[in-house]
Amino acid sequence: MSREAAKATKLTAKSLPRYASVAELCRKRQPETPVYALYPKRIKRAVDRFLKGFPGRTLYAVKANPALPVLDLLYASGVRQFDTASLPEVELISRRFPQAKCHFMTPIRIRGWAGEAYRRYGVRHFVIDDIRELNTILAETRARTPAERKGLTIFVRLATPVEGAFLELSSKFGVDAEQGAELLKAVAEAGCQPALTFHVGTLCIKPEAFAQALDICRHALNLSGVEITALDVGGGFPAPYPGMIVPPMETFFAAIKGARKALKLKPSVELYCEPGRALVAEGVSVVTQVIRRRGERLYINDGIYGSLDEMTLPDWNVEYPRRVFMTTGEKAVVEVGGPRRPFKIFGPTCDTLDVLPKPILLPHTIEAGDYIDFGMVGAYSCALRTAFNGFYPDDFALVNEP
């Protein structure tokens, strides 16, 4: 392990400084580089919503935010199972939380990774969407005896081209019901535990999308004649961004519960979900500082190569809550209100592309030295940041705001 990696593993949520509010953070720290503000109460609420409301087991999708302090807060809130999509993610979770359980839930893996995850980290749940991946898993794990194969749960991923998500996830992975039925038969014939999974897409705001996807599962099951042992409804659960009409999470759970009942599965069939955004979006904001103002242009210390990459997605109309704080002459920090006007926002790198795709409304009095707190960036901020041009946001603090 490198010195940098060893240092990183020492970073824990408990070791972070704690502040009563973002205003106090700005006043005491006066940070000149971005700071991720973590809100333990918000993460706990989000986790509780799933652990108490979802009619099955909850896996956190590590890809949404793999930052160590965020993972610590999730674990402390009760998350014990994780959706991992690579061997490095399996290693990260297994070393950080030895009692946790990893599910290797990507249909196509780098050669050798399935075997490594199986032998070194005890992974027994994998997903496929073609027969070659099933054969690869069996070869790499060297699961030959009936007992070894019975210990493997193999999820067949179905394509579910349903409406309601901001980004679909069925054009890259997944098969139709007919192909899925054949794969289920192959898994059963191999002596493994057959299971089904799907993903309705990112930021799904229609509960009926899950019901429609589960109807596709019903069709595949009827064609296969196979009794599955587990069903994973994937992720895609939304976060309540400003201006977006998002049904209560309970309506998603109810739709899934009702559709599962229609499948007439045995009570012993395990039900899983893989929320990422829904668990962490509200629990993180990034506190940035204005470096320079030039008319209606603002240059800030974070950008699309850092925490704000998701804002550049095509047709991504999500609004992130924003607060602006100003340091007064008495070193007090106050939140700035008043009339707002549109500003074009540039990041700190030398790249012209480092600009937010559309202007954002901010107080017309904003100046260099003021802080902009971008809220609800817990999903895909830390996960997508880069070290381009030497800028790499990696400072964390706990904030007690509810």
N, C-alpha and C positions, 0 to 999 in steps of 0.2 A: 504494500500500500504506500502511495506517495505521501510526502510530508503534507501536501495540500489536502489530500483525501483524509489523512489522519486528523488534521486540524478540523476539517469539516464535520467529522463524526462526533466531535466534542460539542458541537453546537446543539443545544437543546432548548425547548420552550421554557423550561424552568430557569435557565441561565440568562434569559433575556431581561432587559430593563422593562419596567412596567410603569405606565402612566395612566392618569385618570381620564385623559382625553387627548385628542390629536392636538388641540391648542396647547396643552401642557407639554406634549412631546416637542412641538416647535419652539416653545419658549425656553425649555431647559436644554434641548440639544442644539437648536439653531442649525439643523443639518444642511449641508451644502451638496450632498448627494442623496439620491432617493432612499426612502425608508419604507419598508413594508410594515404597515400597522396591522397586527393580528388581533382579532376580537374573539377571545375564548368563549364568551357567552353566546355569541352568534353561531359559532361552530357547534357548540353543545346543543343549541336549540335545533339546528339542522339535523344533527345526528339523531337526536331523540325522536324527531319527527319520523324518521325512517325505522329506527329500531322498535318504536312503539306502534307505528302505523302500517308498515309494509307487511303483508301476510306471508313472510318468509324471511330469508337471511339477506343481509345487506353487505355487499362487497364495495369497498371504496376503489374507484378507478384511479390508480396512481398517476396516470398520464395527465390528469387535470391539474395537479399541483404536487410535485414530489419534494418540495422544500422540507427539510428536516423538521423545523419547528411546527410547520403545518401538520405533518404526519404525527408528530408528538401530541398535538392537540386533538386530532381525530382519535388516536389510540386512547388517550385519557378520557375521551367522551364515550368510549365503548366500542369503537370499531375494532374487530378482530379478524376480519377476512378482507382480502385485497384482490382486486382485478389487476393483474400484472401482464404487460404486453411484451416484455423482453427479459432476457436473463439478467441484465443489470438491475431492472426493477425488482425481480425476484430476490437477487442478492441484497439489495438495499433493504427491503422489508424484512427478510429473514435475519439479517444481522442486527437490524434496529429493534425488531420485536420477535425474539425467538419463539414465542408462543403463538404467533399469528399464523394464519393459513393463506397461502398464495394459490391463485387459480391462473393458469397460463392461457389467457383468453384472446389470443390472436391466431387466426387460421393458418398463417404462413410464417414460419420461424426460420431464423438463420440456422444452417446445418449444425447439429451438435447441441443446440441449446435445450431441446426437449430432454435429451438424455442427461445433461448436466443438472437441469432443474429437478429431474426425477431422483437422481442418485445423491446429489449433494444437499438438496434443500427439501426433499420429501414431497415435491409437487405431484399430485395425482389427478388433477383436473386439467384437461386440455380441450381445445376446440379445433375442428377441421371443417373444410368445405370441399375437399376432394379426396379420393381414395389414396392418392400418393402420400398425403400427409398422415393418413392413418397408418400406412405401412412404415413411414418414416418414424413415427412415434413408437411403434412396436419394435422397430429395429434399434433405435437409439436407447430406449429404456431397457432393452433386453428382457422385456416381460414375456416369458415363455410358458411358465407353468399356469394352470388354471387359476390358482390363487393370486398370482401376480397380475394376471390380466383382469381378473374380477375386481382388483383394487384400483383399476384405471377407469375413471369416468371420462368418456369422450363425448363432447357436445358437438352436434352437427349444427352449423350455422346456416339459417335460412335467410334469403334475401326478402326483405319486407318493404317494398316500395309503396309506403303509405304516406298520406299527407299530414302536415302538422308540424314538421320540423324545419328549422332554419337551414340546416345542412343535412342532406341525405347521406346515409352510410351503407347503402346496398349496391352501389355500382362498383365497389372495389372488392367486397367480400360477400359471400352468401350464395346459396343455390336455391332453385325453385322447389316447390313441394315434391314434385316427382323425383328430382335428383336427391333431395333430402331423404325421401323414403328409401331409396336404394342405399344411401350411406348409412342410415340407421340399421338396415339389415346387415350391412357389412360389419358394423361395429358389434352388433349382437353375435354374429357368426364368429367373430374373432375372440369372443369370450369376455369382452369389456362391458362396462355399464353404459348403455346408450342414453343419450340426453339431447335436448334441443336448446338452441339459443338463437337470438336475433338482436338487432339494434334498430330502433325506429328512426334514429337520426339525432343530431345535436339540437338541443334547446327545443324540445317538442312541447307545444302548448295545447295539444288536443288529446285528452285522455282516451278518446275513441281510437286513436292510432294504435294504442297497445291492444285494444280489443280486436282490431282488424288484423294485427300481426299474429295474435294468438289464434285467429281463425285460420290463418295460413298454416300454423302449427297443427291445428286439428286436421286439416286436409292431408298433410304429410304423414301424420300418425295413422290416419285411416288407410292410406295407401300402403303403408309399411307393414301394418299388423304387429308392430313392435311395441312392447310396453317400456316406456322410458322410466328412468330412476330419478331424473332431475330436469328442471326447466328453468332457464335463465332468461329473464325478460330484458336484459341489457341495461343500458343507461338512457340518456336523452332527457331525463327529468329536468324541468326548467328551474330557473331562478327568477324572482320577481323584480326584474329591472324596471326602472321608472318608465311610465308611459306604455308599458306592455300589459295586456290583459292576460293574466295567468290564472287559471283555475286553481283552487286550493289543492294541495298535494293529496289530500284525502280522496279527491275525485279520481285521481290516477290510480290510487290503491284500490278503490272500489271497482273501477273498470277492469283492473287486472284480476281481482278476486272473482268477479262475475264471469269473466271469460275463462279463467282457469276451471271454474265449476262446470262450464259448458263442455270442457274437454273430457270430463268424467275420468280424471286421473285418480289413481289410488291415493289415499291419504299419506302414504309413505313417500310419495314423490316430493323431493326437495324443491323449493321455489327460491330462486335467487334474483337479485337485481344488482346493477353496477352503477350507482350514481357517482358522478364526479362533480360537475358544476353545482348540482343541487346541495352538496355538502359543504363546499368551500367558497362559492362566489361571494356570499354576503360576509364571510369571515375575514376578508383581507381588503385593505385599501393601500394605495401607494401614494406617499407624501412626496411631491416633487416641488422644486423651486424654480421660479422664473429667473433666468440668467440675464436676459435682455428683452426690452420692449422697443420695437421699431414700428410706430404707428399702430396698425392693426395686426402686427406680427408679434408673436411671443416665442422666444427661444427658451426651452426648459431643459432640465438635466436628465430627462428620461424620454424615450420615444419608441418607435416601432421596432428598433433593434433591441430594446429592453423590455419593459413591462407592457407595452401598449400595442403589441403586434396584432392582437385579435381585432382591433378596430379597423384593420385594413382588409378584412375578409370581404369578398364580393357580396354586395347587397346586404351587408351587415348593418342593420339600422338600430342596433341596441344602444340605448342611452345609459351611460354610467353616471351615477350621482356625483356631483362635484361640489366641493367647498373650497373657499379661498380664505387664507389667513394672512394677516398683515402684522408685522412687528412694528410697534410704535417706538417713539423715542425713549420711552421709559422701560424698554425691553419687555413690555407686555405684548401678548399676542391676542388679537381679536379677530373674529370671523367677519369678513367683509360682505356687506349686503349692497343694496342700492340697484340702480338701473344696470342692465347687462347689454353687452353688444357682442357680435361675433368676432372671434379672433382666429387667425390661422396659427396653428401650433407646430413648431419645428422642434425636433429632438436635438441632442447635443453632438451627434456625429458630424463628420464632414460630408456625408452623403445627402444629395438633394432629395433622394427618396425618403429620407427620414422626416416625414411630415404626416400629420394626421389627415385622413382623406377628405374631411370636411371641417369647416370652421365650427368652433364650439362657443357657446354663450358664457361669458364671464363678466364680473363687475367691470364697468368702464374705467374705474380708477386703478386697476391692477398695474403693478410696476415691478421692476427687477427687485428681487429679494423677497417678494411675496411667495406664499406656498399654495399650491393647488393640490388638494387631496382628491384623487380619483377613487371613488368608492366602488365596491362590488367587483374588484378585479381578481378575486381569488382563483378563478378558473383561467388557466392558460396564460398567466402572466409570468410567474416564476418558471413555468414549464418551457416557455418559448424564448426567454431572454437569452441574449448572446453577449459575447465579450468583444464584439466588433468595435474597432477603434480604441480599445482599452476601457470602454465603459461597460460595467457589469454590476447592476444593482444587486446587492447581497447583504443589506443591513435590515435587521428585523427588530421589532419592539412589540410588546404587548400593550393593548389599550383596553381599559375597563368599560368603555362605553357599551350600553346595552344593545 
